[in-house]
Structure formats: structure tokens, C-alpha cells
Amino acid sequence: MIQSAGKVISNKKVKPGYFLMGIRCPSIAKKAKPGQFLTIRCGSDSATTPLLRRPFGFHRISASGFEILCEIVGKGTRFLSGLKPGDKVDILGPLGNGFSVRKGDKNFIIVAGGIGVAPLASLAESLTRIKKAEVYAIIGARTKNALLCADHFNDIGIKTMIATDDGSYGKRCFATDILNEFLKIKRGFRPTIFACGPEPMLKAITHIAEKRGLECYASLEENIACGVGACLGCAIRTRSGYKLVCKDGPVFDIKEIIW
Amino acid sequence: MVKPNLKVKIGSLELKNPVMVASGTFGSGEEYGNLVDLNKLGAIVTKSITLKPREGNPPPRLVETPSGILNSIGLQNDGIETFIKDKIPFLNKVKTAVIVSIAAHSINDYAEIAGRLNKIKRVDALEINISCPNVRGGLEFSKEPDSASAVVAAVKNRTSKPIITKLSPNVKDISEIAMAVQEAGSDAVSLVNTFTGMAVDIETKMPVLGNVVGGLSGPAIKPIALHMVWETARRVRIPVIGIGGIMDYRDALEFIIAGASAVQIGTANFVNPKAAVEIIAGIEGYMRRNKIANMKELIGCLKT
């Protein structure tokens, strides 16, 4: 892990309440893997609110930098949404363990809910580079105006299915409804599931994966203070005791989680 | 001018500078080893250890509040034996003072941990945590002068290392407790630990923290902590170590001028891992600018 000054190279609103920021930071980008995260100090040096650095999954990663895709939910993300190209940001990363793909695995399905799609884009890109891989994605959102990344997933050749809560785009259902139906129709297809999204979605996926005996890895969120495993603040319950989202995760085998 | 002398003494322990990282905020140092030059720190105070492993409190354990953090970690640690086996080898390579924080539910356990650590050369001092607000009984020893001094006397009996007693601010008069532990043989006091607090989720109508209550730290508590340090430093003969929301060298100097012989950096480590190292450089710069040759000239120089 490295603490480094990154330079904002782009920052644009992608949907109402959502922004995509490009950051130049080669030292951290070179080491980052899909599923890992970074923390950013959201304010001036002397600001005490917001106080803690805010965690974000790497959205897309290149040799010289990376993107973060964020939803404006509070003071920290509001501050970041106002940054301009050329602004400096204090970044710590890469943190945690990323997604790992088992050797020989060729069948994958990505399930994202809301802003949970953010850390799955770089994973999606890396999965499409596996020879003869068959990759699907299901993206769920509240409404069309909150649907993220669907075009990008299609552009990189991933067959993408969409669910919205209000039916304003794709099917009017949950992402997990599509997952259930898809697995039922596509018999014999036994994909590894990669997921990120709200807790009810992840709980439902746990159930589906267990019922069908599928491997499933999910990226989890918790309030993060240190990000390096020192403060023990981001503990979650697992079948082998408390684990830290920042150090043991944020990606966990979903069967291990006690919801 | 010549390089200012930042050395301070905590009992028989000499530190290269007055800036330590606070217990629970820096693990055993290893967690931050890639980010921070640990050798520059005045001391590392390690995460509190108990005799037996403790799994800690149920999540959520941490939430940000205005200019502060509420935490209820609950003394999660692997126990003294694992600490000695797994952490000491790393600490052996670090060229700074190592102060081991110890916590327990009984006076016997405090004494037992102190006894086991007494044989470990790398341990330069003990900090007795009698003030963790997040475990049942954790605060009890710090509440009354008698129980606080009983812990100190029992630890003193089993160790030849300097003892620092970490005090709780959740008491009627913290300087009373400081006086009591001084009489019991504590070589220094560190204050303050976190203030008991809580937060409520108005949607679920549930406490935000899994443990319901937690300890408040960060800039929100600094003026109160500073006042407690000033009051205590005026009453005790032993060194006072100031803790509470120190974010930069100016904050650190406020504590030192008010009477602290040294300071501990806690929450600021999360905001900027290099905070402690930058604070050391900031203090040195201040001393140069103000032509102060020795830290001793600064400690308790408050004009009232």
C-alpha cells in the first residue's frame, strides 16, 4: 500500500447524483487489482468534517491511473463531486484483497445492485480477457436514471441484463429475480458469481448460490477508519469469527458471511 | 542554531521525541510499516492486549460523528502469548520505544500480563488501560482512586519496567485518579481515553453501534481533553502524556504548553497515516523559529 498524491484528470456527472472521477496516480494504479479499494481524504488538510478518509473500489484501472464511480451520499462524496481537473487528492491504496479467479474457470456472472457496480467494472474487463470465457452481467438499479455502467458492460462484449425497481428500463424486478430465472433457463451453466450491492441483494444471492452449489464472491462495505487492519473497526461476522472488511476483504466467499 | 533537543523522559524511559502513536490506532506498528517511518516516532503504544484472546464487540463498531469518531471495538486481540510470539519479532526490528498497552478484568490478570511481559526485553514500558469504555468492567478500575491504585500496585509488583496509567475522562475528577495512581507507583499518566457516547439511527430507531455505546475520539474532544491535562499536570509530580483529538503540531504544542511532557496521536493516524511524523517535524520547526533549544522549556510553560 502507498499513500500518494493523485491528480484529478476528469470529473463528470454520469447520472443525477452519480459522478465518475478519473485520477492520475501511477504508483498506486500499477499495484491495483480489481476488487481492491483506495481511501481518499475528502477535504482540506485542516478540515475536521468529514474527518475520516472515504473508501472507494477501483472502478477501472489503467497503467497511469484509475477511475472511481461514486454516488453522492454525504459530505465526503459531495466534496469529491466538486473537484476539478488538476486538483490534487490524497490517496491511500491499493487496500484489501481483490477478486480472485480460480484457474481454469471460464463461466462467470456478475451481479450488481445500484452503486455496487462500481468495483465490478475492472473485474468485468479482466474476465473478458480470459480465453473462451463466457461472461454475463445483471445490473439492478432503482430506476433508469440510477442505472450505471450498462453501456460499458455491453461495449466490452458482456451480455448484460437489466432490472429496475420501477420498470423504467429493462425488466421490472430485482437483479436476483433475473439471476434465478437465468440459471433456471440456462441449464448446465455453472458460473462463478461475483456480486456487489445492497445487503438484501447479497443475502438473496447467498441463498441462490447455496441452493445451486455455485461459487460466489461478494465485495462488502463497512465504515472504514484506518483501512489497513489496525483499528479493527470494520469487523463483520463470518463463520470463522469476526473478519475485517479492509484487510480480510472487501471480497469474501459469500458462504462465509453470517448476515 | 543547533538542532533542537526533542528528547523527553517518561520515568526512566527516554524518548527521542514527545510524539507517540496511541494504543488501538496503530495496531502493533506493522500495519503501518509500509506507510510510515516507524523509527521516527517517539514511541509506539501497541493495541491493548489481554491475558486470553478476545473476539471484540459485535459490528457495527465504528461511526463518524461531527469532528470525531465513535468506536466500540471491545478490546479485540489475540491474547498475550500470541502477541509475544507474533508481534515482538517485528517490533525487534523497529528502532523506537515500544510501550505495550495491557487490559484486564481483574487485578490478578493485570499482574499476570505484566509479569509475562517483564521478561521481554523489547518492551520498554507498559501502559495500563484501566479506562476502556467498551467492555463491561473496563471502566470500573478507573472510576475510583482506590481501584485504580490497586491495579497499579499489582502491576508494579510484577514489573521493573516504567508504568504509564491511561485514565478515563468519564470520571468526576480525573486529577484525583492521577494523584492516586502516582502514589501507587505509576511513573506517568496518559489522558484522556475516549468519552462514552452514542449515536442513534432515526430510521431504524436503533443504536448505530452494535454495542449501543462507544468511545468518542477526535478533534471534537480536544478542548475538554486539554483542560483535563492542564488540571492534572498542575497536581501531579509525574509526567503527563496528553491525548485527545491532536491533528497537527499546533494541537500537540497546546497540550505540551499546558503541561504534557509528551503526546499521543490517535484518530489523526486514520486521517493521515503520516500525521505523527509530520507533527514531530512541525514541533521541531516551531522550536527553531522560536529559538527553543530544549523540549523542557516548553513543557508546562503556559502563562496564566
HADDOCK unambig.tbl for C-alpha pairs under 7 A between the chains (distance, minus, plus):
assign (segid A and resid 1 and name CA) (segid B and resid 34 and name CA) 6.76 0.50 0.50
assign (segid A and resid 2 and name CA) (segid B and resid 35 and name CA) 6.32 0.50 0.50
assign (segid A and resid 3 and name CA) (segid B and resid 35 and name CA) 6.67 0.50 0.50
assign (segid A and resid 41 and name CA) (segid B and resid 271 and name CA) 6.98 0.50 0.50
assign (segid A and resid 48 and name CA) (segid B and resid 67 and name CA) 4.96 0.50 0.50
assign (segid A and resid 48 and name CA) (segid B and resid 219 and name CA) 6.94 0.50 0.50
assign (segid A and resid 49 and name CA) (segid B and resid 66 and name CA) 6.32 0.50 0.50
assign (segid A and resid 49 and name CA) (segid B and resid 67 and name CA) 5.24 0.50 0.50
assign (segid A and resid 51 and name CA) (segid B and resid 67 and name CA) 5.97 0.50 0.50
assign (segid A and resid 51 and name CA) (segid B and resid 68 and name CA) 6.90 0.50 0.50
assign (segid A and resid 51 and name CA) (segid B and resid 271 and name CA) 6.68 0.50 0.50
assign (segid A and resid 52 and name CA) (segid B and resid 270 and name CA) 6.59 0.50 0.50
assign (segid A and resid 52 and name CA) (segid B and resid 271 and name CA) 5.26 0.50 0.50
assign (segid A and resid 53 and name CA) (segid B and resid 271 and name CA) 5.76 0.50 0.50
assign (segid A and resid 223 and name CA) (segid B and resid 62 and name CA) 6.53 0.50 0.50
assign (segid A and resid 223 and name CA) (segid B and resid 63 and name CA) 6.62 0.50 0.50
assign (segid A and resid 225 and name CA) (segid B and resid 270 and name CA) 5.66 0.50 0.50
assign (segid A and resid 226 and name CA) (segid B and resid 270 and name CA) 4.53 0.50 0.50
assign (segid A and resid 228 and name CA) (segid B and resid 31 and name CA) 6.06 0.50 0.50
assign (segid A and resid 229 and name CA) (segid B and resid 31 and name CA) 6.43 0.50 0.50
assign (segid A and resid 230 and name CA) (segid B and resid 25 and name CA) 6.19 0.50 0.50
assign (segid A and resid 230 and name CA) (segid B and resid 26 and name CA) 5.32 0.50 0.50
assign (segid A and resid 230 and name CA) (segid B and resid 27 and name CA) 4.32 0.50 0.50
assign (segid A and resid 230 and name CA) (segid B and resid 31 and name CA) 5.88 0.50 0.50
assign (segid A and resid 231 and name CA) (segid B and resid 24 and name CA) 5.83 0.50 0.50
assign (segid A and resid 231 and name CA) (segid B and resid 25 and name CA) 5.22 0.50 0.50
assign (segid A and resid 231 and name CA) (segid B and resid 26 and name CA) 6.77 0.50 0.50
assign (segid A and resid 231 and name CA) (segid B and resid 27 and name CA) 6.55 0.50 0.50
assign (segid A and resid 232 and name CA) (segid B and resid 73 and name CA) 6.51 0.50 0.50
assign (segid A and resid 233 and name CA) (segid B and resid 61 and name CA) 5.27 0.50 0.50
assign (segid A and resid 233 and name CA) (segid B and resid 62 and name CA) 5.42 0.50 0.50
assign (segid A and resid 233 and name CA) (segid B and resid 73 and name CA) 6.08 0.50 0.50
assign (segid A and resid 234 and name CA) (segid B and resid 61 and name CA) 6.67 0.50 0.50
assign (segid A and resid 235 and name CA) (segid B and resid 59 and name CA) 6.03 0.50 0.50
assign (segid A and resid 236 and name CA) (segid B and resid 59 and name CA) 6.15 0.50 0.50
